[in-house]
Amino acid sequence: MRPAAVAIGLLGVTVALGSAHGQGGPRRGRMAFTAGAGLMYGNLIGGDFGATRAAVGFDANAGVVLRRWQLCIGYDRTNHGRSDTDGDYIVSNVYVEPRLLFGNARARWAPYAALRAGRAMASYVGILGITDKATGYVAALGAGLVWRVSGPVQADAAAHYARLSHDYGTGGYAAAEKGGQASVRLGLRLSSR
């Protein structure tokens, strides 16, 4: 099953459950919607990623919050330098990220723990000028903090460690490029509550 289909299915279930809860519950229990974007900084580490350099990138996500839970769907991208490529080694991920907020989602400060799973993609121009593209998986753990800036505007800071696999179609999972990705991000998001 494709990660995008899983993400859409999870979002649909969350929206349906949140709507059903919100129709009969008190106002403070209603579902909220969020959307945000931020800058990220990190590097690919270990495994087959030893020749990369740290890079700045971006992250964008949208989600729903119900009480202490938030479910996000997001996209991130970084352009790393790599010794065996001409130009950038581009790594991007489409992911689903459930978050557990510690404390009330309406509080001024709300730390959270996150899990992330999704589709990883990579591309680079090789030394012969041929663009190689890969797909695989991303699975990550993260911790973050959301704090209210003003009205519906919130700041969102987080750190993640992910495991990545990129298969260039050269022999399946055993021949895939594997390693880790450590990153930090800082961004803004809008919340409907």
Summary of the structure (lengths in Angstrom):
residues: 193
radius of gyration: 18.2
end to end distance: 33.7
largest distance: 62.9
contacts: 626
relative contact order: 0.20
helix: 16%
strand: 64%
